[in-house]
Amino acid sequence: MKPIDTLSDLPARLDAVRERIRGAAERSGRREDDITLVAVCKTVSPERTADAFQAGARDLGENRVAALVAKREQLPTARWHMIGQLQRNKARAVMDGATLIHSLDRRSLADTLNRHAADRAVVQSVLVQVNVGDDPAKGGCQVTEVDELVAYADGLTNLLVEGLMTVPPLVSARSSAQSDAARYFDILRVCRDRVVRDIPTARHLSMGMSADFEAAICEGSTMVRVGTDIFGARVQAPGTRQEERR
Ligand SMILES: *Cc1c(COP(=O)(O)O)cnc(C)c1O
């Protein structure tokens, strides 16, 4: 998909994505409003991000803390989602921006986030990120660690665990992406079905990107993170890691 840089394309692109969400929800017997569209605006200019917000994208996703905080200042009423890997030294700054942090992947990060949340007397919502494909290029805890990490974070007073998130391994051909990804989405759903029995708030499944969000909805996704199909192809900066490119 080629980059399109006119302002007027965003409403149509958002509508098209919403229409596909509606179709996938219908096919799988689910309600459309059980699925949140997170418009991933990483590498997108502040102006174009604001245009997407104007066009109705109220949930916005960023994978870098600095960009998230800057854009949050500009659009304070959007719900901001931190979807990228998080270093502990950025944990305090991310709380200036993130409504929901999708990338909790280890105890030490949970402790740090909890401490900063306590300092501010807030409760920070998080998702536990799971590396369902055991892919060294992807973040997240291992499937075998999910229950323990969810229980640990849930035990911290100032964190609220709202569910699980994953980025499945990169699949090469778009045509096979949906079926390959479905297998990984199913793994995450099984984990969620297990943890939600003890921790009812942990009901969300953040899964599905431009290449595979319809498959993710059929597997139970409650949050799809869509960048390319809304904003157009990202221009790749030199040295950009694989994960950021996906
Ligand atoms: C970039 C990114 C997305 C969006 O990917 P697209 O393929 O552009 O839709 C979703 N989730 C994460 C974690 C990302 O880094």
PDBQT file of the ligand as one rigid body, heavy atoms in Angstrom, charges set to zero:
ROOT
HETATM    1  C1  LIG A 301       3.260  -1.081  14.464  1.00  0.00    +0.000 C 
HETATM    2  C2  LIG A 301       2.457  -1.908  15.379  1.00  0.00    +0.000 A 
HETATM    3  C3  LIG A 301       1.109  -2.206  15.075  1.00  0.00    +0.000 A 
HETATM    4  C4  LIG A 301       0.412  -1.757  13.794  1.00  0.00    +0.000 C 
HETATM    5  O1  LIG A 301       0.896  -2.502  12.714  1.00  0.00    +0.000 OA
HETATM    6  P1  LIG A 301       0.266  -2.369  11.239  1.00  0.00    +0.000 P 
HETATM    7  O2  LIG A 301       0.729  -3.601  10.563  1.00  0.00    +0.000 OA
HETATM    8  O3  LIG A 301       0.833  -1.129  10.644  1.00  0.00    +0.000 OA
HETATM    9  O4  LIG A 301      -1.196  -2.301  11.363  1.00  0.00    +0.000 OA
HETATM   10  C5  LIG A 301       0.399  -2.957  16.004  1.00  0.00    +0.000 A 
HETATM   11  N1  LIG A 301       0.966  -3.403  17.143  1.00  0.00    +0.000 NA
HETATM   12  C6  LIG A 301       2.250  -3.145  17.468  1.00  0.00    +0.000 A 
HETATM   13  C7  LIG A 301       2.810  -3.666  18.736  1.00  0.00    +0.000 C 
HETATM   14  C8  LIG A 301       3.040  -2.402  16.587  1.00  0.00    +0.000 A 
HETATM   15  O5  LIG A 301       4.326  -2.159  16.905  1.00  0.00    +0.000 OA
ENDROOT
TORSDOF 0
